[in-house]
């Protein structure tokens, strides 16, 4: 292998820079040319690239975001877009492409397999932690930590005013952030896809109202609800209106949003990104269409289709802990 390319694609995640750094330094140690393309697949279509050197990446371990920038790429849903990506890779004589991203980014890899014969390696980086075949994705631990610190501060205000607070966290259609943050902050209620299916929202509403009224009657304290995004009709504001209209319960809303994606990656994400990045270079010598993951402390390589097609539920042990405490 003489040349390897890197892109960061889709939503950014803390630790992407750490993965870039590990890949570049590993390539340098092996005498492999390392090319970075800007703005995900868009950079491959537009041929926006630079040669990455150790000097460029040594100081970036602690930075959030990605030095290669990121973006969605609608053109990857078309044959012409995928063909243009393949042409760019062939023009630069790239032997292997490492894609650092999430579900959508990996689906782009699968489409590219039909038009390019080089090796394709995925490195899972998404705060949602919704990819199978790895215990954790790059960025998840930092997002949980960021949301936890934010809710700890919200709790101080909630206690001072004995308020109900609805805090909406990210996760797309996954409850990993919601459950982990909810347990870490001792939230009185966690509303996520795993315990609030759309068919039972009316029952969930009534149970939540009873729980709030009981606690407010017997205790001078706050009540924090951690809500997964895309779960409740109208989001956090919709739930606030529901509680007010149904039971005259006043609540405050905080949507944490993109704050969960930013900031310096925590040690767990820095280490995970470094391990996965180095393993990605090793895999690029002989394998293609695989994602690098880590399960039960061991680095693994799994078919990219398995990583994207399998559902990754919230750990049953975490779910059980929450049920025990409520």
Secondary structure, DSSP 4 states (H G I P E B T S, - for coil): --EEEEEE-SS--TTHHHHHHHHHHHHHHHT-EEEEETTTHHHHHHT-EEE--HHHHGGGTT--S-TT-----GGGGSHHHHHHHHHHHHHTT-SEEEEEE-HHHHHHHHHHTTT--SEEEEEEB-TT---SSSS--BTHHHHHHHHHHHHHHHHHHHHHHT-EEEEEE--TT--HHHHHHHHHTT-SEEE-TTT--GGGHHHHHHHHHHHHHHHHHH-SS-EEEEEETTTSTTHHHHHHHHHHHHH---EEEEE-GGGGT-SPPPHHHHHHHHHHHHHHHHHTTT--SEEEEEETTEEEEEEHHHHHHS--PPPHHHHHHHHHH-
